[in-house]
Amino acid sequence: MSSKKTTRGTTMAGRTGRATFTTSTGSATVSGTPSAITAATAALAAFAALMLAAGCGSQAGSGPVPEGWGTLKTPAVTVAHPAAFEAQGAGERSKYNAAAATLSDASGTIGMITVQLDFTDADSVEEAAIGAEAGVALGSTLGEQEEIQVPGPDGDEEARRVNFEFTQKDSGAGSGAGTPGGTLAPEAGTRIDGVIIAGLDAGDKTYAVRIDAVKGKLSKGDLKKIIDSITVN
């Protein structure tokens, strides 16, 4: 009777055992009956999976770039653009833009993506968005700031989205900081839709990605893909 209770680690319930469970952060050993080991191991596995998922949220990421698309790369921000957009060189784009790409048809330039860096002093993404809004043409209809997330070096970064629209005033040159002015659509009176994504980069400097297009010339699907591709470097 006593040997059944104590000899070589056996008990009234049956033979005991030991199992070691190892994860990337360490290991744990569980002892007991087979059923107890199974339950404990399952619990440890679930905990490890949870910790792994949580850890993934703090890893660097990047927005998806659709096949065949190009990218505008700056020291702080990267954004993709449809193949129909043509990237501008340093001598072509406004001095206020760190990168730019344009969409054209027979009527002229009908779309533009621009990236501005360190364009204003700001202590928050809200202030960065307000600063970016100042570059929108007078008389524009501005939407409310919308909180979004963009991939960054430490996981998702907070940013702000602002939708706007305005009517093209003229076809002259000499547009302001990032404002297409007369560079979009040669005909005055053309309606322009736009979106600004603004935030703070890894060095807490402001950035703004702006997408302008003649109404109906940029699909909602492509607009979403452009926004989803924005990545803080």
Salt bridges, closest charged atoms under 4 A:
GLU126 OE2 - ARG160 NH2 2.79
GLU158 OE2 - ARG160 NH1 2.75
GLU165 OE1 - ARG191 NH2 3.11
ASP193 OD1 - LYS215 NZ 3.37
ASP212 OD1 - ARG210 NE 2.66
ASP228 OD2 - LYS224 NZ 2.64
